[in-house]
Amino acid sequence: MHPATAGTRRSTALRAAALLAVGATALTGATATVQSAAQSAAHRPAFELRPASAGQIDAVGRVAPISTSDCVAQIGIHCYSPLQYRTAYHLDPLYRQGMTGKGRTIVIVDAFGSPTIQQDLETFDRQWGIPDTRVEVVKWGNVPVFDPTNEDHTGWAGETTLDVEYAHAIAPDAHIVLVETGVAETEGVTGLPEMMDAEKAVIKSHDVDVVSQSFGATENTFPGYDKGDFKSIEKLRYAFRFAAAEDVTVLAASGDAGATDAMENGSDLYPYRVNSWPSADPLVTSVGGTQLTLDDAGNRTAPDKVWHDDYGAAGGGVSGVFERPWYQAGVANVTGNHRGTPDISMSAAVDGAAWTYESYDPKAVGWHLVGGTSEATPVLSGVVALADQLAGHRLGQLNPRLYALALLPRQVSGITDVTTGDNSWDAVTGYRAAAGYDLASGLGTVDGTRFVHSLAGR
């Protein structure tokens, strides 16, 4: 299992190399060097999966974020601030109506966490004029002392930073509970019991509205999968069953390697289509990835498309474990007899990366760019918190609502179809976006104000 900051899972080596180049040259503006590094990375195997933030470990942090147009000119990719995402997703009318997530709780689960998350969030907030909040940190199990020379620690700290900063940016008054576990999940089972135990315990001890999970493991890597024995996954579903009983929404990133994903060694990718858990779990809303094209003010200059750039692609496909849930009966022509992912998509492209502020690594303090479906997931968690506030109660499992809303006109539902792009990656042919539900973007993306009102039924 791995962070999905390049989505629900680790980013590819290509993305990591490109982001490393972005960060390392950020202070000098050495565009040619960045482009050269990205081009040379393009000739490397896109196999080794790492947290997206791992590409920044040795990078020099930028002293201040720059505009989208400057990113395009200096780095060769689009970059966006939280204020641009707010505009793009039409959230400002909600804030003016007092919908800020107040009274709602978002739980974020990451291995190891970040020792500087509170001060980093405050720096992030000052830059963008977002009200501060106090992050409640819950340590589950024996969480080791943070070691800035340990790639696992810094990789997960980057994931933690992205998750917290963007959940907060979208729902600024929501209470954020960061659950830090002491065992990094790997492909298969290691680390997942700790995370599931932690989630169930926090739902018991806190008034939780939504759980955001930016991690995942390929279904094929679980013991027994090759024999059609799925008990190793079934035994881990207790946290989601408990969440469903408590009307808690659970989200998971769909991944960043398109229609394929990591083998058990965590490095190589399967040479054929696979899916991952917990994204594929029917009790979980799977969050896929899109690429936004925005101007400096956050206005769209082109329709959203499925995330597929030089650095990764949105996870999506058909589960090899779970049968098609009842709420996907209307899209059976797409999913067949099995669970299809994602359900809904938000911004994830690296060519459209999000600014984060990080100081956990003394060698790389400053502003960095990160992408992946582990960006999309905390962004959606913030949107759900806004809807919970408007509804005045927890909304619980989203998927039945999502598929019902998708039957309505988009002007009513707030769900905007994504019809272009595909999620092919690393020579594995993926799925193309199409009208209606597809295995690249799910039901599409959202117009925040309409979507929140529709989701809340108000």
N, C-alpha and C positions, 0 to 999 in steps of 0.2 A: 504494500500500500504506500501511497506517497501523496505529498501535497499536490494540489492541482493548480498551483499558481500559474503555472502556465495553464491552469484549469483545475480540474479535480485531481489532477495528477501532476507529476513532475514535468517540467518543460523539457523539450528536446534539447540536445546539445547545440543544435543550430540556433535555437532561440537564446539559450544561455550565452553562447558566444557572441551573438549580436548584441544582447543587452549588456554584456561585459564591455564590449567595445563602446556602446553608448555611454555607459557610466564612466569608463576610464578616460574618455576624451571630453567629458562634459565641460570641464573648466577651460579647456583650450579651444573648443570649437573646431577641432581638427577633423573636418568632415571627410576628407579623403581617407584618413586613417580608419575612420568608422566604416566607410563604405568598403574599403579594402578588407577589413576584418570580416565584415558580413559576407562579402563575396567569397573569401577563402573558406568561411564556415559552410557555405553552400555546397562545397565539394566534399565535406566530411560526412560520414554516415550519420543519419539522424536517428541514432539508436539510443544513446545514453540518456535516460530520463532523470532529470534532477529538478528540484524545486526551481521555479522561474527565478526566484530571488538568488539562487546559487550563482547565477551568472553575474551577480553584482558583488560577490564576496571580495574580490580584489579590485573592484572598481573605485574610482574616485568620485565621491558624491558631488553633485552640482550644488553650488552655493545658493541658487535660486531657480525655480522652474522657469521655463521659457514658453512662449506662445506656440500655438499649433503651427502657424506659418513659419516661425523660426525653427521648430523641430523639423519640418519638412525640408527647409533649406539647409540646415546644419547637419542633420542626422539621417534624413532620408525616410523617416517614418512620421506618422501623425501622433501627436500626444495631446492628452486632454486633462483638464482639471476637474475636480468634483462639481464646480459650478457649471461647466459645460455639460456634464452628464445630467445635471438637474434641468437644464434648459432642454436638452435633447429629449429627455423623457417626460417633459411637460409636467414637472413637479412643482414649479413655483406657485401655481394657483392653489395647490393643496396647502403649502406653507402659509399663504395669505389667509386661508380658511382656518388656520390654527392646527392643521394636521402635521405634526412634527414627530410623531412616535411617542409623545408624552404618555407615561403610564404603562408603556409596553416594554417587554424585555426580550432582547436578542441574545442567544447563547452561541458563542463561537468556540469551536473545539480544535485545538492544535497541539501537536507534540512540542514539548519544551518551552513554547512561548517566547517572549522577548522581555529582557530585563528593563528595557527602556520604553516600553509601550506607552506609558502614561505621558512622559515628557515628549515623546515623538508625536503623539496625538495632539498635544497642546501646541506644538510648533506647527503642525499641519493645520490646525484650526485657526491659528493666528494668521497664517498666510492667506486663507480663503475667507476669513470673517465668519467662521462657523462657531457657535457657542460651545464651550468646553463641556466635557462630561467626565465623571470619575469612573474609570473602568474597574469593575470588580474582578479580581483575579482569584480563581479557585484552582489550587494545585491538587491534582488527583494522583495519588501514589507517590513514589519516590522520584520526584522531578530533580534531575541533577543540577548542580550549579552551572550556570551558563558559561560556556567556553567559546570565546570569539574565534578561536583557531579551529573549532570543530565544524566541518561542513554541514553535518546534520543539524547542529544547533543554529547556525546562521541561516541555513536554508529555511528552517521552520520559523525562525524569527522574521524573515522576510515575508513568509506566508501570513504569519500572525499580524504583522504591520498592515499588509494589504487588507486583510479581513476586517480588522478593527476600524481602520481609517475610513473604509468605504461603506461599511454598515452605518457608521456614525454620520458620515457625510450625507447619506440619504435620509436617515431618521435621526436628526441631531439631538432630540430630546428623549430618545429611547434609552433605557438602561442596558448597558452592555456587560455581559458576564463572559469573561475569557477563561475557558477551562484548559489548563495546561496539563498534559499527561507526560509521564516519564519514559514512555517507550514509543519510539517512532514506528509507525506501521510499515510493514514491508509487503511485497506481493504475497498473497495468501492470507495467513491468519495473524501472524505476529503483530502485536500492538492493537489489533481491533478489539479484543475483549476489554482492554483497558479503556478504550474510547467509548465503547458501548456502556460499560459499567458507569463511566463518568457521566454520560448523557442521562442515563436513567436516574442516577443519584441527584443530579442538578435539577432535573424536572421535578423530582420529589421535594427538593428543599427550596426551590424558588418558584415564583409565579412566572413561568416561561411562556412566551408566545410563539417564538420561532427559533429553530436550531439551524445554524449554517455550517455545512461540512464541506471544506475544500480539500477533500482527500478521496482516494478510491483505490481499489485493487481489481485487477482483471479477473473476471469470473473463472476463467480457465486455470488460474493459479491456485484455486482453493482445493484442498485435499478431497479426492473422490470425484472431482468434476469429470475427468476423462472416462470414468466408469458410470456416469449418470447418477452418481450419489451426491446429493446437494446438502447433506446434513450439516456440513461444516459452515455453510452460509445460513441455513435455517436456524442453527443454534445461536447466531449472532443477532437475530432480528428482534430480540426481546425489548431493546430500547425503543425501537420504532413502534412496536405494538403498545408499549406503555405510553408513548407520546400520542398515539392515535386515541387511546382511551382517555387521555387528559386534554384532548383537542389542541394539541401542540403541532404546529406546522414544522415539517422537517424538509430541508433542502439539501441537495448534494450536487456538486459540479460533475458534468458529464465527461470531462477529460479534454486533453489537448493534443491527442495524437489521431484525431479524426476517427475513422471507422476501425482503427486498430488500437493496440495498447501494449503495455509492458508485459514481458514474460516474467517468470518467477525471479530471475536474476536481477530484475529491476533495470536492466540496461537494454537488452534487445527487444524489438517489437515483434509481435506475431505477424507472419507474412499473409495473414488473412483477417477477415472481419471478426472482431470480438466485442464484448461489452464489459462493463465493470460494475461492481457493487461498492457503495450503496446506491449509486445513481439509478441502477436498474430495479431497485426494490419498488414494488407497487405501492408501498406505504410512504414513499419519498417522492418529492417533486424534483425531477431531474432538470438541471439548469444548463442549457447549451450556450453556444457563443455566436455572436454576430460581429460584424465589422461596421462601425459607424464612420461616416465621412462628414466631419463637422468643420465649420469655419471657426475663427477665433472666439466668436461669441457663443458657440454651441449650437448654431443653426445647421440643420442638415443641408448638404450640397448634393447629396445623392441618397437614394433609398438604402436602407440597411441590407446587407447580404450576409450569407453564412461566412463565419470566420474561416479563412483559408489563405494565409499569407506565407511568406518565406520562413516563418518561425514556428508554425503549428497550424492545427485545424480543429474545429469544434468536434468534440466527441458526440457520437450518436450511432444508433443501430438497434439490433434486436437481441434481447437477452437469451442466453442459452439455458437459463435456470428457471425463470418465471414465466408462467403462462400469461396470456393476454388478460389484464384486469378488466373488470366489467365496464369501467369508465372509458376504455379504449375500444369498445365494441363498434363505435361509429367510424373508427379508422382501421378496422380489421383488414381492409383491402391493402393497407400499407404495412401493417405490422405482422400480418398473418396470425398465427395462433400464440404468439409470444409477446411479452412486454416490449414496447418500443420506447426508445429515448432519443432526444430529450423531450420534455413536456413544453418548455417555454425557454426563450433565449434572451440574453442580455449582452452588453458589450464585453468582448473578450480579446479582440485582436491585438497583437503586439504592434502592428501598424495601426495604431489607435490606442496606444498604451496609456495607463493611468499614472499620474504623479503620486509618489509616496515619499514620506520623509522618514529616514531611518538613522539611528545612531548607535545601535547595538554592537556594530563592528567599528572599533576606533579607527580602522584604516579606510573606512568608506562612509563617513558621516556626511549626510546631505540628502539631496533630492534624487530620486531614482525613478525609472520607468518600468512598469510591470504590466503584463497582460495575462490572459488565460481565463478559463471558465472559473477559476477561483477568484477572479475579479467579479465575474457575472453573478456568482452565488451570493456574496455579501451585499451586492447592490440590490438584488431581489429581496434579500432578507429585510433590508430597510424599507422597501416598498410594501412588503407584507405587514411590517410594524405600523406603517401609516394606515393601511386598510383595517388592521385590528383596532386602532384608535378610533377610526371613523365608525366602525361597526359597534364599538363599545364592548367587544368580547373577542376571545380567540376564534380564529376562523378554522383552525384544525387542518385536516387534510385538504390540500388545495385542489388536487387533481380532478375530483368530480366536478368542482365548480369551474375549473379551467375548460374542460371539454364541453360542459354545458354552455358556458359563455361564448365559446368559439362558434356556436351555432347561430349566434346573433350577429347583426351587422357590426362592423368594427367601431362605428360611431357610438354604439351602445356598449359593447363589450370592452373596448379599449385594447383589444388584441389586434395587432397589425401583422398581417401575413408577410412572411419573408419568402420571396419567390426566386431569388437568384443565388448562385454559389453552390459549392459542394464541399464535402468533408473528406475527400481523398487525401491520403498521406502515406509517405514512405512506400510508394509503389502498390499500396493497397487501395483499390478503387472503392470509394465511399458512396455516399448517397447524395442525390441532387435535391436542392430546394425545388418546391413545386407549389402550385396553388393548394391551399389547405394544409393538412398535417403532412409532415415529411420527417424522415429520420436524420435530417441534417440540422433543422431549426425547430423541430416540434411544431407547435401551433403558431409560432412566430414570436414577435416581441410585443412591447406594450407602449401605449400612450398612458403615462402615469396617472394623470388626473381622472380620465375616463375609466381606466382599469381599476383604480382604487375604489371609486364609487360603485362600480359594478360588482367588484369582489365583495365589498361590504354590504351590498344590497341597498345602498342609499344614494 
